Amino acid sequence: MKNIPKGTYTVTVRLLGYQTKKEKIEFTNDSIENYSTTLREDYGSLVEVVFSVS
């Protein structure tokens, strides 16, 4: 991620079949930041499939 103004942001990561994860990330300078996370499987969320077109 780059060119993000300084501050604290909440990142939401969603992937079908996995639990949604929200994490706070703080940007303190204008450098490029790397972000890595791990999602937990959630087979119960496969009951419904949602398609989205943009």
C-alpha positions as CSV (number, residue, x, y, z in Angstrom):
1,M,0.0,0.0,0.0
2,K,1.4,3.4,-0.8
3,N,0.3,7.1,-0.9
4,I,-1.9,6.6,2.2
5,P,-2.2,9.7,4.3
6,K,-0.8,9.5,7.9
7,G,-3.3,8.1,10.4
8,T,-4.9,5.0,11.8
9,Y,-7.2,3.0,9.5
10,T,-9.4,-0.1,9.9
11,V,-8.8,-2.8,7.3
12,T,-11.5,-5.3,6.7
13,V,-10.6,-8.5,4.9
14,R,-13.4,-10.8,3.6
15,L,-13.1,-14.0,1.6
16,L,-15.9,-16.5,0.9
17,G,-15.4,-19.5,3.2
18,Y,-13.4,-17.6,5.8
19,Q,-14.1,-15.5,8.8
20,T,-14.1,-11.7,8.2
21,K,-11.2,-10.0,9.9
22,K,-10.8,-6.4,10.9
23,E,-7.5,-4.9,12.0
24,K,-6.2,-1.4,12.7
25,I,-3.2,-0.3,10.7
26,E,-1.3,2.9,11.5
27,F,0.5,4.8,8.8
28,T,3.2,7.1,10.1
29,N,5.2,8.1,7.0
30,D,5.1,8.2,3.2
31,S,6.9,4.9,2.7
32,I,5.4,1.8,1.2
33,E,3.8,-0.5,3.8
34,N,3.4,-4.2,3.5
35,Y,0.4,-5.9,5.1
36,S,-0.1,-9.6,5.8
37,T,-2.8,-11.4,7.7
38,T,-4.2,-14.9,8.1
39,L,-7.9,-15.8,7.9
40,R,-9.6,-18.6,9.7
41,E,-11.8,-21.1,7.7
42,D,-15.6,-20.7,8.3
43,Y,-17.5,-23.4,6.4
44,G,-20.8,-22.2,7.9
45,S,-20.6,-19.1,5.8
46,L,-21.0,-21.3,2.6
47,V,-24.8,-21.6,3.1
48,E,-25.3,-18.5,0.9
49,V,-23.4,-17.2,-2.1
50,V,-23.7,-13.6,-3.1
51,F,-22.6,-12.3,-6.6
52,S,-21.8,-8.7,-7.1
53,V,-21.2,-6.9,-10.4
54,S,-19.6,-3.5,-10.7
